[in-house]
Amino acid sequence: MLLPSPSSSPVPAQSLLPQLSMAQPSTEQVPSPADQEWAGPEALCPGWLEDEAPDGDVPGDSGDPDGATHAFERLQSALCQEGLPPTLDCSTEPRTGFGPLDMTVCILGSPTAFLPVLLEGGTRCPGAMVLCLSPTWASRVPSESCPGAWSLLLSQGVSFKVGGHSTLETFVPPRRANYVTGTFVPWEPEGRWVGELARDLDCPTGGSALLTHRLEDLLLTRWVLAARANLPVPPTLAFVLGARGDLPAKLEVPGVRLVRLQDPQGQDSLVQEEVDAFLGGTAMEPYSQVVVRPAGWQWRGTGTCSMHRKEEGAAVVQAVGARLRGLTEEDSVLLEAMVPTARLPVPPPRSPAPRLPVALRICTLVCRSWGDRPQLCQVACAVGRVESPVRHGAALPQGLDSSLQQWGVVAPSQRQALATRLREATEAAMAALLAAEAELSPQQRGGTRARTDILGVDFLLACVDDALELVALATNSQRCLETCVLAEAMGRAVGEPPGDLPRLLAEAMLHRAQCHLVEGKDILLIGAGGVSKSFVWEAARDYGLRIHLVESDPEHFAAGLVQTFLPYDSREHRRDEEHAERVLELVRSQGLRPHACLSYWDDCVVLAALVCQGLGLRGCSPAAVRVAKQKSRTHQHLQRCRRGRPPPAAFAVPCRRLQSHGDVERAAGTVPFPAVAKLEFGAGGVGVRLVEDARQCHAHAARLWRDLRDDADHPGIGLGWGNAMLLMEYVPGTEHDVDLVVFDGRLVGAWVSDNGPTRVPAFLETAACLPSCLPADRQAQLVRAALQCCRACGLHDGVFNVELKLGPGGPRLLEINPRMGGFYLRDWIREVYGPDLLLAAVLVALGVPPVLPARPAPRAHLAGVMCLGSEHGAALAGGGGMEALRELQGRGLVRLNRLFEEVAGDGEYEEPLLSVACDGATRTEACVRLLGLCQALGIDSPRYPVEHFLSHFK
């Protein structure tokens, strides 16, 4: 603990350095710089060894038992080098009031590698990122929610805020960590206490000491890279003790042979035979040198290895035998080919001086991103003389593109192709390692919630069969992070725009913390919806939400999937105030105290807003939701909103409410034809029709008022609000959906998707694509218009779906859906961009601003088509098309979103039955795949021309 400061005002924390070392003595032996120097797998390439010890002296045990003073000095030095103010001491005024919805991302140990992430996180979520420099600043208590696990409580830490400001604070009561990561590497001074504090926690943990041991075990990771990621690795012969259980009995993978020894002392003939076979095998034909080394996490950093020519068989056998004498169950002895860097023809030198042979190391950093998918964050390369070792941290990094140019890869297309292959290889490496990790027990991982979230993969650019090949050398837990952070800093120094590394890592950590934040929260959900909303129950289970469902259908299939099922018939929504009172009575009678209340079902949004208001929970006001829910009222309200440049009125469309044929006559005098007639409270495009004149409008209204009178005639399309219609001016242009996440009136996230042409005179959706085909400036117009319309209607908190048309004069509003986008939108946005609209809606309802990608980049392109029972029922059911689609979905070749179990409606009131989508690296590729699929399955036809529906997506 810090000693009291005589002054209560914040002061630079350097004055506190002598006090930071007041911790209990540690029994851990701090490794010396000599012990930390290591020669890892980079020796496979001539001129490559691994990292040296960090610069500077390692603090001794006597004055700084846990290294806190030294770590704090390094933090201040790093802040100074970044031009940021020193840490302020506010420890004498403890921070209080932290509750279950306050987020805490805790970084344990060394400040330098994670400093850019702490600064970025402090900007995105001020005060949420906390650096813990000493084991005395944190404590472990038995978890209240997970038996057998522990909660990490922080009584002290350095928190980060906007502008690079940092503060040394004490927390009373201690803050509970929602996410923990740190310096787990065992050769760092703080590695042991960091690993111990992070062991068996009840919150997501980005790594552990045991997972770090796996990442730093060369044989183990090389097997995973070769066997599961299908990556080329250097030819390797590995000797292990027979009892070692973390490897398969037989390693049948290209490039790696495993030999199990029962007694390494008495099997000389077997060793001789295996070494001779390896040296004389076909895998070694391209190589002239080998290296012998002990491997295992304990050996990383020792520099223990020997190099030999391939012809020196006796010396190689002797070296292997010498290493086998000290073999333990955790270790291995490796005999590896030394793979040289590819030598390519390069442009003539600028001077006649001879060009010396050099070696190239490619360092990649990858993180577990949205949806647990690997994402490449940064690439850094280093170049050095073949005979002069180049280590992580010993050579200044440079970019991949310039390195490839230096190597003689002149064509930009070739360099781009290599960069793409590197990204694919790196992400495949992490995916393979995560899959292997998932098979471990909690004890083997270091806790139920422990996962590797960040790792480095080192590659060598080799020449195999006259072609350039990326050879995977090894993985590491922190070295690539440090190298890439250095490359980022170097780029900023010469005016390069900020890279993505800090942002991607901070977003990943904050997102995992928010996922933990919602665990165990009680959510009152109004309206279950149909099959199209089935994902809600699976997502609730995955996020650990306790759903208390209010639903009109007492036999609804979701009744057995929720914590509490409250059947209540609210289908007559013109009585929602009365329904709200009854629902509040139900909630109180069950003793429920929900943390949030919301609805994903269009019919129930006003009722949910009324219940929210009655419970005092966060949400939009019922008045605002009513304005958005009633289409004519939305436009008439916006027409009165004339402040702004441009004002919201600029996006409104002339329209009139229709409740009788007299209203049709009056509307025909003010709304120009052609016009669109549709239900006032409608959903799903049912009953929407283009009318050329008043006669057609009369006829359409007469049919609709006759056929669709109440909810029993067609459930789920808003008839619980009555069957009033509206007539609105037809707006030419392309149609688009904008899905918004808004918190306290501030835009947090937005995604634009495109709709294909409809089958006029109907407006039922036919096709869609994501990302949008529009240029960025036109998408920005749509997002701004959608946001201004929502704000003008009073929608300041929530996830909203806004339908607009975009013509030459800009965007015009069609309607606002004051709930999450329906159909396939939530699934598509997760697949293409990563974030989950459902989780975002829950976070907003809890009063927590969601962390979403600041610069969302699509991971793929999706194009989809809607299937109708009337058009495609025979092909999908009788023709076996549905079975084929399910089989393709199981192989990841299509995305299916079932909207109904059976045909919904008929004739002009029919709704889509199914959405079928294909992905691709480009929009064209996705559309070509989808069209081919639709033609093969009979979805495409002259009556339903899929090629025409996709024609807008260019």
Residue, then its C-alpha position, 0 to 999 in steps of 0.5 A: m500500500l502507498l503511504p499517505s501523501p501530505s497533500s490531497s491534491p494530485v501530484p506526479a507519481q514519481s514522488l511515490l517511487p520509494q513507497l512503491s516497493m513496500a511489499q512482502p519479500s518474494t522468494e522468486q529468483v529473478p533471472s539475470p540478463a544472461d539467463q534471459e538471452w535465448a536462441g529460439p527457432e530463428a536459428l533455423c535460418p542462418g543468422w537468426l537467434e532469438d531475443e536478448a534480455p531487456d535493456g537496463d538492469v533488472p531490479g534486485d531483490s533487496g530494494d524492490p522485491d516484486g519489481a514494482t518500482h522498476a516497472f513504475e519507472r519504466l511506465q513513466s519513461a514510456l509516457c515521457q517518450e510518447g510526450l504524455p504527462p506523468t502519472l498523477d497520484c490520487s491515491t489519498e482520495p480513494r475512488t468509490g462507487f464501483g458497481p456491477l455494471d462498471m467495467t474493469v480491464c486489468i493488465l498485470g505486470s510489465p507496462t511497456a508492451f501493453l502501453p499503447v493498448l492501455l492508452e487506446g482503451g483509456t480513450r475508448c472507455p475512460g477509467a476502464m483500463v487498469l494497470c497492476l504493477s504489484p501483487t500487493w495491489a490485487s487480491r483473490v477471493p472465492s467467486e460468488s458465481c463460479p464455484g471453485a473459481w476466484s474473483l480478482l479484486l484491485s485495491q490499487g492501480v494505474s488507470f488511463k483516461v482520454g488524452g493519455h492521462s494516467t492516475l495512480e488510484t486506490f479503490v474502496p471497495p476494491r474493483r472487480a476485474n471483468y477481464v485480465t491479461g498480462t505478462f505471463v512469460p516465465w523469464e520476465p521478473e513479474g511472470r510468476w506473480v502474474g501467472e498466480l494472480a490470473r490462475d482460475l479466475d471467474c472472468p475472461t482471462g487473456g492467457s495464463a502461465l500454462l497456456t504460455h508454456r504451450l505457446e513457447d514449446l517449440l515442438l508442441t506448437r510446430w506440431v499444431l501448425a503443421a497438423r492442424a493449420n497445414l502450414p509448412v514447417p522446417p523438417t524436424l526430428a523430435f525425441v521425447l520421453g515415452a511418458r509425455g502425454d501432451l502429444p499424440a502417440k504418433l505425429e503423422v504430419p509432414g515435416v515433423r517426426l516424433v520418436r518416443l524413448q523409454d530410456p534416453q540413456g540406453q537407446d543409442s542404436l535407435v537414436q543413431e538409426e533415426v538421425d541417419a534416416f533423417l539426415g539422408g531423407t528426402a525432406m533434408e535434400p534441399y538443406s545443407q545444415v542442421v541445428v540440435r537444441p533442447a526444446g520446451w518452455q523452460w529452454r526458451g532464452t537459454g541459447t543452448c543449441s549447436m549447428h552442424r553440416k549435414e554430412e557430419g553425421a557422427a557429430v550430430v548423433q553425439a550432439v543429440g546424445a548429449r542433449l538426451r542425457g538431461l531430458t525430462e518429461e516436459d522437454s524434447v530434443l530437436l534436430e532441425a533443418m536450417v532453412p535459408t531465406a529465399r534469395l531472389p534476383v534484385p535490381p542492380p545495386r546503386s554502387p559497385a560494392p558487393r552485396l552481402p547475404v542477409a536474412l529476413r524474419i517476418c513477425t506477425l501479431v494476431c488476436r482473438s477478435w469479434g466472434d472468437r475469430p482470429q484477426l491479423c493485427q500487425v506485421a513487422c519484418a527485420v533484416g540482418r546479415v546471415e552471419s550476424p544474429v538478428r533477434h526480436g528487439a535487436a534490430l529495428p523493424q520495417g514494413l512487409d511491403s518495403s521488405l519484399q521490395q528490398w528482397g526483389v519482389v517488384a510487382p505490387s500484385q505479387r507483394q499483395a498476394l504474399a501479404t494475403r497469404l501471410r494473413e491467411a497463414t497467420e489466422a490459420a495458425m491462431a485458429a489451429l492453436l485455439a482449437a487445440e486449446a479448446e480440447l484442454s481441461p480447465q486445469q490444463r488451461g489454467g482456468t475455465r475462462a483462460r484463453t489465448d487472446i494474443l499471440g505472435v507467429d514468426f515466419l521465414l520466406a523460403c524458396v521451395d521448388d522455385a516458388l516462394e513459401l512461407v515457413a512457420l517457425a514458432t509462436n510466442s506470447q509476447r515478443c511479437l507484440e513488443t516488436c509490433v508496438l515498436a514498429e507502430a511507434m517508429g511509424r508515428a515518429v515520421g508522420e505515418p497515420p496511427g496503425d490498427l494494432p492498439r485499437l484492435l487489441a483494446e477493442a478485443m479486450l473491452h469486448r470480452a470484458q463487456c461480455h462478462l459484464v452482462e453475465g447473470k443479468d436479469i433481462l425482461l423480454i417483451g414478446a418472443g416472436g417467431v422462428s426468425k427470432s430463435f437466435v435470441w435464446e441461443a445467444a442468451r445462453d451463450y452470454g449467460l443472460r437470465i431471460h424473463l419472457v412475457e409472451s402472448d402465446p402460452e404454448h410458445f416453444a421458448a417457454g422452456l428456454v428461459q428463466t421465467f415464462l410469463p404468459y400474458d395476452s397483449r396482442e391488442h396493442r391499442r390497450d398497451e397502457e393497460h397491458a403495461e400495468r398488468v405486466l408490472e403486476l406480474v413482474r412484482s408478483q414473481g419477485l423479479r428485479p430485472h436489470a433491463c427491459l427490451s423487445y426485439w419483436d416489432d409489435c411489442v416495442v411500445l409495450a416494452a417502453l411503457v414497462c421500462q418506464g414503469l420499472g425505472l429502467r433505461g430506454c426510450s420514452p413511450a412517446a418517442v417509440r410511438v412516434a417511430k412505430q406509427k409511420s404517418r406520425t413519423h413523417q409528419h413529426l419530422q416535417r415539423c423538425r426544421r432545425g439543422r443543416p439539413p433539418p430532419a424535415a429534409f428526409a421526410v416524405p409527404c404522406r396521409r393516414l387512411q382509415s376510410h375511402g373518404d381519407v383516400e379521396r382527401a389524400a389523393g389531393t395532396v400526395p402525388f401519384p404514383a404513390v405507395a399504399k401500406l399498413e400504418f403499423g405494418a411489418g415485413g413488407v406485407g400489403v405494401r403496393l405501388v398505386e398509380d392513381a386514386r382508383q387503384c388506391h381505393a381498390h387496394a385499400a378495400r381488399l386490405w381492409r377486408d382481408l386483414r382486420d386483426d392479428a388473427d388474420h395475419p399474426g406478426i405484421g402489426l394488426g394488433w394496432g388496427n388496419a389503418m393505412l397510409l398513402m405516401e409519395y413514391v420515392p425513386g432510388t435504391e433501397h437500403d437498411v441502416d442499422l444503428v447503435v445509439f447511446d445517449g444520443r451518440l452514434v456508437g455503430a452503424w452498418v449499411s446494407d443494400n436491397g435489390p429491386t422488388r417485384v413491382p407493384a409489390f415491395l416484398e424484399t427479394a435480395a440484399c448484400l452486405p457491405s453496401c455497394l455504395p461509396a463511403d460518402r453516400q453511405a455516410q449520407l444514409v447514416r447521418a440521415a438515419l441518425q438525425c431522424c431517430r434523434a428528432c423522434g426522441l430515440h436516444d438509446g437503443v438499436f434501431n433499424v432505419e429503411l431509406k431510399l437513396g436518389p440523386g438528391g440524397p436520402r429519404l426516409l421510408e420508416i424507422n423500426p425502433r428495435m433491432g433489424g429483423f430477418y437476416l440482419r443480425d446474423w449478417i452483421r456478425e458474420v461480416y463485421g463481428p459485432d452482435l446487435l443483440l448484445a449491443a441492445v442489451l448493453v444499451a438497456l443496461g446503461v453501458p455504452p457498447v464497445l464496437p469497432a471504431r473502423p469496421a472493416p468487412r471480413a467477407h461479402l454476403a449476397g442473399v436472396m429471399c425464397l417464397g413458399s409460393e415460388h419455391g416450395a416445390a423446389l425446396a421441399g419436394g425437389g430436395g432443395m432444402e436438404a441440399l441447402r442444409e448440407l451446404q450450410g453444414r459445410g459453411l458454403v451457404r448461410l440460411n436464415r429461416l423466417f417461418e416454419e411454413v408458408a406465411g400468408d398467401g397471394e399479395y400478403e405472402e412473407p418470405l420463407l427463407s433467406v439464402a446467402c453466399d459469401g465471397a472475398t468480393r461482392t462479385e464472387a458472392c453474387v456469382r456463387l449465389l446465382g449458380l446455387c439458385q440456378a442449380l436448385g431451381i430458385d431462379s426462374p423466369r417468374y423469380p429472376v435472381e440475376h435481375f435481383l442481384s443486378h443492383f449490386k455493382 
